[in-house]
Amino acid sequence: MNDRGARLTPVDLVKSFLLSHAQSGEEKLNEAWRRMLAELTSVRGDADAPRKFLKSAFLARYATLHA
C-alpha cells in the first residue's frame, strides 16, 4: 500500500523496484517515468496502456519459446 492507503498496481511495483536499484538521479528517473506513463495513456486513450506496455516489454525480453 502507498502512503494514502491505496493498493499498489503492478506498474507501481515495477517502478518501485527499478527506482530502488538506481544509484543516483531518482528524481529525474521518477519524472521520466511519469512522462512515459502519461504519454502511453494519452496516445493510446487507454488508462490500462502502461500495464499492457510493460507486460509486452517483459514478455518480449524474458519469455522463452518452446517449439
N, CA, C and O atoms as a Maestro MAE file, in Angstrom:
{
 s_m_m2io_version
 :::
 2.0.0
}

f_m_ct {
 s_m_title
 :::
 protein
 m_atom[268] {
  # First column is atom index #
  i_m_mmod_type
  r_m_x_coord
  r_m_y_coord
  r_m_z_coord
  i_m_residue_number
  s_m_chain_name
  s_m_pdb_residue_name
  s_m_pdb_atom_name
  i_m_atomic_number
  :::
  1 25 0.843 -1.181 0.000 1 A "MET " " N  " 7
  2 3 0.000 0.000 0.000 1 A "MET " " CA " 6
  3 2 0.885 1.240 0.000 1 A "MET " " C  " 6
  4 15 1.999 1.245 0.524 1 A "MET " " O  " 8
  5 25 0.345 2.284 -0.607 2 A "ASN " " N  " 7
  6 3 1.091 3.528 -0.594 2 A "ASN " " CA " 6
  7 2 0.754 4.330 0.662 2 A "ASN " " C  " 6
  8 15 0.017 3.854 1.526 2 A "ASN " " O  " 8
  9 25 1.284 5.526 0.762 3 A "ASP " " N  " 7
  10 3 1.072 6.322 1.975 3 A "ASP " " CA " 6
  11 2 -0.363 6.824 2.119 3 A "ASP " " C  " 6
  12 15 -0.736 7.314 3.184 3 A "ASP " " O  " 8
  13 25 -1.162 6.711 1.078 4 A "ARG " " N  " 7
  14 3 -2.578 7.113 1.147 4 A "ARG " " CA " 6
  15 2 -3.502 5.918 1.388 4 A "ARG " " C  " 6
  16 15 -4.723 6.070 1.426 4 A "ARG " " O  " 8
  17 25 -2.917 4.736 1.550 5 A "GLY " " N  " 7
  18 3 -3.702 3.548 1.829 5 A "GLY " " CA " 6
  19 2 -4.238 2.841 0.599 5 A "GLY " " C  " 6
  20 15 -4.995 1.878 0.724 5 A "GLY " " O  " 8
  21 25 -3.860 3.300 -0.590 6 A "ALA " " N  " 7
  22 3 -4.328 2.658 -1.824 6 A "ALA " " CA " 6
  23 2 -3.396 1.491 -2.167 6 A "ALA " " C  " 6
  24 15 -2.189 1.557 -1.932 6 A "ALA " " O  " 8
  25 25 -3.961 0.445 -2.714 7 A "ARG " " N  " 7
  26 3 -3.157 -0.698 -3.127 7 A "ARG " " CA " 6
  27 2 -2.273 -0.302 -4.311 7 A "ARG " " C  " 6
  28 15 -2.680 0.470 -5.178 7 A "ARG " " O  " 8
  29 25 -1.077 -0.840 -4.326 8 A "LEU " " N  " 7
  30 3 -0.158 -0.574 -5.425 8 A "LEU " " CA " 6
  31 2 -0.507 -1.460 -6.610 8 A "LEU " " C  " 6
  32 15 -0.837 -2.635 -6.449 8 A "LEU " " O  " 8
  33 25 -0.431 -0.882 -7.800 9 A "THR " " N  " 7
  34 3 -0.680 -1.632 -9.028 9 A "THR " " CA " 6
  35 2 0.607 -2.330 -9.448 9 A "THR " " C  " 6
  36 15 1.678 -2.006 -8.934 9 A "THR " " O  " 8
  37 25 0.521 -3.282 -10.374 10 A "PRO " " N  " 7
  38 3 1.751 -3.899 -10.888 10 A "PRO " " CA " 6
  39 2 2.719 -2.859 -11.476 10 A "PRO " " C  " 6
  40 15 3.934 -3.003 -11.344 10 A "PRO " " O  " 8
  41 25 2.189 -1.826 -12.116 11 A "VAL " " N  " 7
  42 3 3.034 -0.766 -12.672 11 A "VAL " " CA " 6
  43 2 3.767 -0.037 -11.546 11 A "VAL " " C  " 6
  44 15 4.952 0.270 -11.675 11 A "VAL " " O  " 8
  45 25 3.073 0.239 -10.449 12 A "ASP " " N  " 7
  46 3 3.705 0.881 -9.290 12 A "ASP " " CA " 6
  47 2 4.817 0.012 -8.718 12 A "ASP " " C  " 6
  48 15 5.867 0.521 -8.328 12 A "ASP " " O  " 8
  49 25 4.592 -1.287 -8.668 13 A "LEU " " N  " 7
  50 3 5.590 -2.209 -8.131 13 A "LEU " " CA " 6
  51 2 6.838 -2.266 -9.014 13 A "LEU " " C  " 6
  52 15 7.958 -2.317 -8.506 13 A "LEU " " O  " 8
  53 25 6.644 -2.256 -10.330 14 A "VAL " " N  " 7
  54 3 7.790 -2.242 -11.249 14 A "VAL " " CA " 6
  55 2 8.575 -0.949 -11.058 14 A "VAL " " C  " 6
  56 15 9.803 -0.968 -10.982 14 A "VAL " " O  " 8
  57 25 7.869 0.167 -10.982 15 A "LYS " " N  " 7
  58 3 8.530 1.454 -10.772 15 A "LYS " " CA " 6
  59 2 9.329 1.437 -9.476 15 A "LYS " " C  " 6
  60 15 10.486 1.856 -9.457 15 A "LYS " " O  " 8
  61 25 8.737 0.968 -8.416 16 A "SER " " N  " 7
  62 3 9.408 0.922 -7.125 16 A "SER " " CA " 6
  63 2 10.668 0.065 -7.200 16 A "SER " " C  " 6
  64 15 11.714 0.448 -6.675 16 A "SER " " O  " 8
  65 25 10.571 -1.088 -7.850 17 A "PHE " " N  " 7
  66 3 11.721 -1.977 -7.997 17 A "PHE " " CA " 6
  67 2 12.844 -1.296 -8.765 17 A "PHE " " C  " 6
  68 15 13.999 -1.325 -8.342 17 A "PHE " " O  " 8
  69 25 12.505 -0.685 -9.889 18 A "LEU " " N  " 7
  70 3 13.522 -0.047 -10.719 18 A "LEU " " CA " 6
  71 2 14.178 1.133 -10.004 18 A "LEU " " C  " 6
  72 15 15.400 1.278 -10.033 18 A "LEU " " O  " 8
  73 25 13.366 1.975 -9.363 19 A "LEU " " N  " 7
  74 3 13.928 3.135 -8.670 19 A "LEU " " CA " 6
  75 2 14.758 2.723 -7.459 19 A "LEU " " C  " 6
  76 15 15.702 3.422 -7.091 19 A "LEU " " O  " 8
  77 25 14.419 1.604 -6.840 20 A "SER " " N  " 7
  78 3 15.189 1.156 -5.676 20 A "SER " " CA " 6
  79 2 16.598 0.718 -6.073 20 A "SER " " C  " 6
  80 15 17.493 0.680 -5.229 20 A "SER " " O  " 8
  81 25 16.799 0.394 -7.331 21 A "HIS " " N  " 7
  82 3 18.113 -0.025 -7.806 21 A "HIS " " CA " 6
  83 2 18.899 1.116 -8.454 21 A "HIS " " C  " 6
  84 15 20.018 0.909 -8.923 21 A "HIS " " O  " 8
  85 25 18.326 2.300 -8.482 22 A "ALA " " N  " 7
  86 3 19.024 3.454 -9.053 22 A "ALA " " CA " 6
  87 2 20.104 3.916 -8.082 22 A "ALA " " C  " 6
  88 15 19.872 4.012 -6.877 22 A "ALA " " O  " 8
  89 25 21.259 4.193 -8.610 23 A "GLN " " N  " 7
  90 3 22.359 4.661 -7.777 23 A "GLN " " CA " 6
  91 2 22.264 6.164 -7.510 23 A "GLN " " C  " 6
  92 15 22.709 6.644 -6.467 23 A "GLN " " O  " 8
  93 25 21.684 6.898 -8.451 24 A "SER " " N  " 7
  94 3 21.527 8.345 -8.297 24 A "SER " " CA " 6
  95 2 20.481 8.830 -9.295 24 A "SER " " C  " 6
  96 15 20.062 8.090 -10.185 24 A "SER " " O  " 8
  97 25 20.073 10.069 -9.136 25 A "GLY " " N  " 7
  98 3 19.132 10.674 -10.076 25 A "GLY " " CA " 6
  99 2 17.720 10.143 -9.979 25 A "GLY " " C  " 6
  100 15 17.003 10.101 -10.979 25 A "GLY " " O  " 8
  101 25 17.308 9.736 -8.786 26 A "GLU " " N  " 7
  102 3 15.971 9.164 -8.628 26 A "GLU " " CA " 6
  103 2 14.873 10.149 -9.019 26 A "GLU " " C  " 6
  104 15 13.856 9.748 -9.585 26 A "GLU " " O  " 8
  105 25 15.066 11.418 -8.727 27 A "GLU " " N  " 7
  106 3 14.045 12.420 -9.081 27 A "GLU " " CA " 6
  107 2 13.878 12.519 -10.590 27 A "GLU " " C  " 6
  108 15 12.755 12.589 -11.088 27 A "GLU " " O  " 8
  109 25 14.997 12.525 -11.326 28 A "LYS " " N  " 7
  110 3 14.921 12.588 -12.787 28 A "LYS " " CA " 6
  111 2 14.275 11.330 -13.350 28 A "LYS " " C  " 6
  112 15 13.471 11.402 -14.279 28 A "LYS " " O  " 8
  113 25 14.625 10.181 -12.788 29 A "LEU " " N  " 7
  114 3 14.024 8.924 -13.234 29 A "LEU " " CA " 6
  115 2 12.529 8.893 -12.940 29 A "LEU " " C  " 6
  116 15 11.742 8.430 -13.766 29 A "LEU " " O  " 8
  117 25 12.136 9.382 -11.772 30 A "ASN " " N  " 7
  118 3 10.727 9.427 -11.412 30 A "ASN " " CA " 6
  119 2 9.951 10.319 -12.379 30 A "ASN " " C  " 6
  120 15 8.851 9.966 -12.807 30 A "ASN " " O  " 8
  121 25 10.518 11.461 -12.719 31 A "GLU " " N  " 7
  122 3 9.853 12.374 -13.665 31 A "GLU " " CA " 6
  123 2 9.755 11.735 -15.048 31 A "GLU " " C  " 6
  124 15 8.723 11.848 -15.709 31 A "GLU " " O  " 8
  125 25 10.812 11.069 -15.488 32 A "ALA " " N  " 7
  126 3 10.779 10.394 -16.790 32 A "ALA " " CA " 6
  127 2 9.724 9.290 -16.790 32 A "ALA " " C  " 6
  128 15 9.022 9.097 -17.782 32 A "ALA " " O  " 8
  129 25 9.616 8.573 -15.685 33 A "TRP " " N  " 7
  130 3 8.615 7.512 -15.555 33 A "TRP " " CA " 6
  131 2 7.211 8.105 -15.689 33 A "TRP " " C  " 6
  132 15 6.373 7.568 -16.414 33 A "TRP " " O  " 8
  133 25 6.963 9.200 -14.998 34 A "ARG " " N  " 7
  134 3 5.645 9.840 -15.056 34 A "ARG " " CA " 6
  135 2 5.313 10.321 -16.466 34 A "ARG " " C  " 6
  136 15 4.177 10.190 -16.925 34 A "ARG " " O  " 8
  137 25 6.321 10.882 -17.154 35 A "ARG " " N  " 7
  138 3 6.091 11.329 -18.535 35 A "ARG " " CA " 6
  139 2 5.775 10.148 -19.438 35 A "ARG " " C  " 6
  140 15 4.891 10.230 -20.291 35 A "ARG " " O  " 8
  141 25 6.504 9.037 -19.248 36 A "MET " " N  " 7
  142 3 6.257 7.842 -20.055 36 A "MET " " CA " 6
  143 2 4.830 7.338 -19.852 36 A "MET " " C  " 6
  144 15 4.135 7.028 -20.819 36 A "MET " " O  " 8
  145 25 4.396 7.255 -18.592 37 A "LEU " " N  " 7
  146 3 3.037 6.787 -18.309 37 A "LEU " " CA " 6
  147 2 1.995 7.714 -18.912 37 A "LEU " " C  " 6
  148 15 1.009 7.250 -19.486 37 A "LEU " " O  " 8
  149 25 2.204 9.020 -18.788 38 A "ALA " " N  " 7
  150 3 1.257 9.996 -19.336 38 A "ALA " " CA " 6
  151 2 1.183 9.874 -20.853 38 A "ALA " " C  " 6
  152 15 0.098 9.936 -21.432 38 A "ALA " " O  " 8
  153 25 2.332 9.701 -21.495 39 A "GLU " " N  " 7
  154 3 2.335 9.573 -22.947 39 A "GLU " " CA " 6
  155 2 1.660 8.289 -23.402 39 A "GLU " " C  " 6
  156 15 0.856 8.309 -24.334 39 A "GLU " " O  " 8
  157 25 1.974 7.186 -22.763 40 A "LEU " " N  " 7
  158 3 1.324 5.918 -23.115 40 A "LEU " " CA " 6
  159 2 -0.190 6.016 -22.959 40 A "LEU " " C  " 6
  160 15 -0.943 5.545 -23.811 40 A "LEU " " O  " 8
  161 25 -0.621 6.625 -21.878 41 A "THR " " N  " 7
  162 3 -2.053 6.736 -21.604 41 A "THR " " CA " 6
  163 2 -2.739 7.643 -22.613 41 A "THR " " C  " 6
  164 15 -3.810 7.309 -23.121 41 A "THR " " O  " 8
  165 25 -2.129 8.794 -22.909 42 A "SER " " N  " 7
  166 3 -2.784 9.749 -23.815 42 A "SER " " CA " 6
  167 2 -2.749 9.284 -25.260 42 A "SER " " C  " 6
  168 15 -3.733 9.451 -25.981 42 A "SER " " O  " 8
  169 25 -1.640 8.705 -25.702 43 A "VAL " " N  " 7
  170 3 -1.532 8.251 -27.093 43 A "VAL " " CA " 6
  171 2 -2.505 7.117 -27.361 43 A "VAL " " C  " 6
  172 15 -3.151 7.088 -28.409 43 A "VAL " " O  " 8
  173 25 -2.615 6.195 -26.437 44 A "ARG " " N  " 7
  174 3 -3.498 5.044 -26.614 44 A "ARG " " CA " 6
  175 2 -4.938 5.336 -26.220 44 A "ARG " " C  " 6
  176 15 -5.851 4.618 -26.628 44 A "ARG " " O  " 8
  177 25 -5.148 6.387 -25.429 45 A "GLY " " N  " 7
  178 3 -6.504 6.665 -24.953 45 A "GLY " " CA " 6
  179 2 -7.012 5.555 -24.050 45 A "GLY " " C  " 6
  180 15 -8.212 5.287 -23.992 45 A "GLY " " O  " 8
  181 25 -6.100 4.919 -23.354 46 A "ASP " " N  " 7
  182 3 -6.426 3.756 -22.531 46 A "ASP " " CA " 6
  183 2 -5.667 3.861 -21.217 46 A "ASP " " C  " 6
  184 15 -4.436 3.875 -21.208 46 A "ASP " " O  " 8
  185 25 -6.387 3.935 -20.120 47 A "ALA " " N  " 7
  186 3 -5.752 4.055 -18.807 47 A "ALA " " CA " 6
  187 2 -4.949 2.807 -18.457 47 A "ALA " " C  " 6
  188 15 -4.089 2.862 -17.577 47 A "ALA " " O  " 8
  189 25 -5.205 1.694 -19.117 48 A "ASP " " N  " 7
  190 3 -4.505 0.441 -18.846 48 A "ASP " " CA " 6
  191 2 -3.293 0.243 -19.769 48 A "ASP " " C  " 6
  192 15 -2.614 -0.781 -19.690 48 A "ASP " " O  " 8
  193 25 -3.026 1.213 -20.635 49 A "ALA " " N  " 7
  194 3 -1.928 1.091 -21.598 49 A "ALA " " CA " 6
  195 2 -0.561 0.884 -20.944 49 A "ALA " " C  " 6
  196 15 0.217 0.072 -21.445 49 A "ALA " " O  " 8
  197 25 -0.230 1.577 -19.848 50 A "PRO " " N  " 7
  198 3 1.079 1.328 -19.230 50 A "PRO " " CA " 6
  199 2 1.263 -0.122 -18.782 50 A "PRO " " C  " 6
  200 15 2.342 -0.687 -18.963 50 A "PRO " " O  " 8
  201 25 0.238 -0.725 -18.207 51 A "ARG " " N  " 7
  202 3 0.330 -2.125 -17.785 51 A "ARG " " CA " 6
  203 2 0.519 -3.040 -18.992 51 A "ARG " " C  " 6
  204 15 1.339 -3.958 -18.962 51 A "ARG " " O  " 8
  205 25 -0.236 -2.788 -20.038 52 A "LYS " " N  " 7
  206 3 -0.129 -3.604 -21.246 52 A "LYS " " CA " 6
  207 2 1.253 -3.468 -21.879 52 A "LYS " " C  " 6
  208 15 1.836 -4.449 -22.342 52 A "LYS " " O  " 8
  209 25 1.768 -2.236 -21.894 53 A "PHE " " N  " 7
  210 3 3.097 -1.992 -22.447 53 A "PHE " " CA " 6
  211 2 4.165 -2.752 -21.662 53 A "PHE " " C  " 6
  212 15 4.998 -3.441 -22.250 53 A "PHE " " O  " 8
  213 25 4.142 -2.628 -20.339 54 A "LEU " " N  " 7
  214 3 5.140 -3.311 -19.523 54 A "LEU " " CA " 6
  215 2 5.036 -4.827 -19.653 54 A "LEU " " C  " 6
  216 15 6.053 -5.518 -19.700 54 A "LEU " " O  " 8
  217 25 3.822 -5.340 -19.712 55 A "LYS " " N  " 7
  218 3 3.631 -6.782 -19.885 55 A "LYS " " CA " 6
  219 2 4.254 -7.240 -21.199 55 A "LYS " " C  " 6
  220 15 4.959 -8.249 -21.239 55 A "LYS " " O  " 8
  221 25 3.992 -6.497 -22.272 56 A "SER " " N  " 7
  222 3 4.554 -6.849 -23.581 56 A "SER " " CA " 6
  223 2 6.073 -6.743 -23.584 56 A "SER " " C  " 6
  224 15 6.760 -7.597 -24.146 56 A "SER " " O  " 8
  225 25 6.598 -5.688 -22.953 57 A "ALA " " N  " 7
  226 3 8.048 -5.497 -22.912 57 A "ALA " " CA " 6
  227 2 8.728 -6.624 -22.145 57 A "ALA " " C  " 6
  228 15 9.760 -7.133 -22.581 57 A "ALA " " O  " 8
  229 25 8.162 -7.020 -21.006 58 A "PHE " " N  " 7
  230 3 8.753 -8.106 -20.228 58 A "PHE " " CA " 6
  231 2 8.638 -9.443 -20.951 58 A "PHE " " C  " 6
  232 15 9.566 -10.251 -20.912 58 A "PHE " " O  " 8
  233 25 7.518 -9.678 -21.604 59 A "LEU " " N  " 7
  234 3 7.382 -10.918 -22.367 59 A "LEU " " CA " 6
  235 2 8.383 -10.968 -23.514 59 A "LEU " " C  " 6
  236 15 8.998 -12.005 -23.764 59 A "LEU " " O  " 8
  237 25 8.543 -9.851 -24.206 60 A "ALA " " N  " 7
  238 3 9.483 -9.800 -25.324 60 A "ALA " " CA " 6
  239 2 10.914 -10.031 -24.857 60 A "ALA " " C  " 6
  240 15 11.709 -10.655 -25.561 60 A "ALA " " O  " 8
  241 25 11.238 -9.534 -23.684 61 A "ARG " " N  " 7
  242 3 12.606 -9.644 -23.176 61 A "ARG " " CA " 6
  243 2 12.897 -10.985 -22.510 61 A "ARG " " C  " 6
  244 15 13.981 -11.542 -22.685 61 A "ARG " " O  " 8
  245 25 11.941 -11.505 -21.751 62 A "TYR " " N  " 7
  246 3 12.248 -12.649 -20.900 62 A "TYR " " CA " 6
  247 2 11.538 -13.955 -21.248 62 A "TYR " " C  " 6
  248 15 11.877 -14.992 -20.678 62 A "TYR " " O  " 8
  249 25 10.585 -13.946 -22.145 63 A "ALA " " N  " 7
  250 3 9.857 -15.166 -22.480 63 A "ALA " " CA " 6
  251 2 10.756 -16.129 -23.248 63 A "ALA " " C  " 6
  252 15 11.601 -15.712 -24.040 63 A "ALA " " O  " 8
  253 25 10.566 -17.388 -23.011 64 A "THR " " N  " 7
  254 3 11.276 -18.432 -23.725 64 A "THR " " CA " 6
  255 2 10.265 -19.207 -24.556 64 A "THR " " C  " 6
  256 15 9.276 -19.721 -24.034 64 A "THR " " O  " 8
  257 25 10.525 -19.282 -25.838 65 A "LEU " " N  " 7
  258 3 9.627 -20.013 -26.733 65 A "LEU " " CA " 6
  259 2 10.083 -21.457 -26.843 65 A "LEU " " C  " 6
  260 15 11.264 -21.740 -27.046 65 A "LEU " " O  " 8
  261 25 9.141 -22.348 -26.706 66 A "HIS " " N  " 7
  262 3 9.420 -23.770 -26.839 66 A "HIS " " CA " 6
  263 2 8.737 -24.278 -28.096 66 A "HIS " " C  " 6
  264 15 7.532 -24.103 -28.277 66 A "HIS " " O  " 8
  265 25 9.502 -24.898 -28.947 67 A "ALA " " N  " 7
  266 3 8.929 -25.396 -30.197 67 A "ALA " " CA " 6
  267 2 8.546 -26.839 -30.081 67 A "ALA " " C  " 6
  268 15 8.046 -27.424 -31.042 67 A "ALA " " O  " 8
  :::
 }
 m_bond[267] {
  # First column is bond index #
  i_m_from
  i_m_to
  i_m_order
  :::
  1 1 2 1
  2 2 3 1
  3 3 4 2
  4 3 5 1
  5 5 6 1
  6 6 7 1
  7 7 8 2
  8 7 9 1
  9 9 10 1
  10 10 11 1
  11 11 12 2
  12 11 13 1
  13 13 14 1
  14 14 15 1
  15 15 16 2
  16 15 17 1
  17 17 18 1
  18 18 19 1
  19 19 20 2
  20 19 21 1
  21 21 22 1
  22 22 23 1
  23 23 24 2
  24 23 25 1
  25 25 26 1
  26 26 27 1
  27 27 28 2
  28 27 29 1
  29 29 30 1
  30 30 31 1
  31 31 32 2
  32 31 33 1
  33 33 34 1
  34 34 35 1
  35 35 36 2
  36 35 37 1
  37 37 38 1
  38 38 39 1
  39 39 40 2
  40 39 41 1
  41 41 42 1
  42 42 43 1
  43 43 44 2
  44 43 45 1
  45 45 46 1
  46 46 47 1
  47 47 48 2
  48 47 49 1
  49 49 50 1
  50 50 51 1
  51 51 52 2
  52 51 53 1
  53 53 54 1
  54 54 55 1
  55 55 56 2
  56 55 57 1
  57 57 58 1
  58 58 59 1
  59 59 60 2
  60 59 61 1
  61 61 62 1
  62 62 63 1
  63 63 64 2
  64 63 65 1
  65 65 66 1
  66 66 67 1
  67 67 68 2
  68 67 69 1
  69 69 70 1
  70 70 71 1
  71 71 72 2
  72 71 73 1
  73 73 74 1
  74 74 75 1
  75 75 76 2
  76 75 77 1
  77 77 78 1
  78 78 79 1
  79 79 80 2
  80 79 81 1
  81 81 82 1
  82 82 83 1
  83 83 84 2
  84 83 85 1
  85 85 86 1
  86 86 87 1
  87 87 88 2
  88 87 89 1
  89 89 90 1
  90 90 91 1
  91 91 92 2
  92 91 93 1
  93 93 94 1
  94 94 95 1
  95 95 96 2
  96 95 97 1
  97 97 98 1
  98 98 99 1
  99 99 100 2
  100 99 101 1
  101 101 102 1
  102 102 103 1
  103 103 104 2
  104 103 105 1
  105 105 106 1
  106 106 107 1
  107 107 108 2
  108 107 109 1
  109 109 110 1
  110 110 111 1
  111 111 112 2
  112 111 113 1
  113 113 114 1
  114 114 115 1
  115 115 116 2
  116 115 117 1
  117 117 118 1
  118 118 119 1
  119 119 120 2
  120 119 121 1
  121 121 122 1
  122 122 123 1
  123 123 124 2
  124 123 125 1
  125 125 126 1
  126 126 127 1
  127 127 128 2
  128 127 129 1
  129 129 130 1
  130 130 131 1
  131 131 132 2
  132 131 133 1
  133 133 134 1
  134 134 135 1
  135 135 136 2
  136 135 137 1
  137 137 138 1
  138 138 139 1
  139 139 140 2
  140 139 141 1
  141 141 142 1
  142 142 143 1
  143 143 144 2
  144 143 145 1
  145 145 146 1
  146 146 147 1
  147 147 148 2
  148 147 149 1
  149 149 150 1
  150 150 151 1
  151 151 152 2
  152 151 153 1
  153 153 154 1
  154 154 155 1
  155 155 156 2
  156 155 157 1
  157 157 158 1
  158 158 159 1
  159 159 160 2
  160 159 161 1
  161 161 162 1
  162 162 163 1
  163 163 164 2
  164 163 165 1
  165 165 166 1
  166 166 167 1
  167 167 168 2
  168 167 169 1
  169 169 170 1
  170 170 171 1
  171 171 172 2
  172 171 173 1
  173 173 174 1
  174 174 175 1
  175 175 176 2
  176 175 177 1
  177 177 178 1
  178 178 179 1
  179 179 180 2
  180 179 181 1
  181 181 182 1
  182 182 183 1
  183 183 184 2
  184 183 185 1
  185 185 186 1
  186 186 187 1
  187 187 188 2
  188 187 189 1
  189 189 190 1
  190 190 191 1
  191 191 192 2
  192 191 193 1
  193 193 194 1
  194 194 195 1
  195 195 196 2
  196 195 197 1
  197 197 198 1
  198 198 199 1
  199 199 200 2
  200 199 201 1
  201 201 202 1
  202 202 203 1
  203 203 204 2
  204 203 205 1
  205 205 206 1
  206 206 207 1
  207 207 208 2
  208 207 209 1
  209 209 210 1
  210 210 211 1
  211 211 212 2
  212 211 213 1
  213 213 214 1
  214 214 215 1
  215 215 216 2
  216 215 217 1
  217 217 218 1
  218 218 219 1
  219 219 220 2
  220 219 221 1
  221 221 222 1
  222 222 223 1
  223 223 224 2
  224 223 225 1
  225 225 226 1
  226 226 227 1
  227 227 228 2
  228 227 229 1
  229 229 230 1
  230 230 231 1
  231 231 232 2
  232 231 233 1
  233 233 234 1
  234 234 235 1
  235 235 236 2
  236 235 237 1
  237 237 238 1
  238 238 239 1
  239 239 240 2
  240 239 241 1
  241 241 242 1
  242 242 243 1
  243 243 244 2
  244 243 245 1
  245 245 246 1
  246 246 247 1
  247 247 248 2
  248 247 249 1
  249 249 250 1
  250 250 251 1
  251 251 252 2
  252 251 253 1
  253 253 254 1
  254 254 255 1
  255 255 256 2
  256 255 257 1
  257 257 258 1
  258 258 259 1
  259 259 260 2
  260 259 261 1
  261 261 262 1
  262 262 263 1
  263 263 264 2
  264 263 265 1
  265 265 266 1
  266 266 267 1
  267 267 268 2
  :::
 }
}
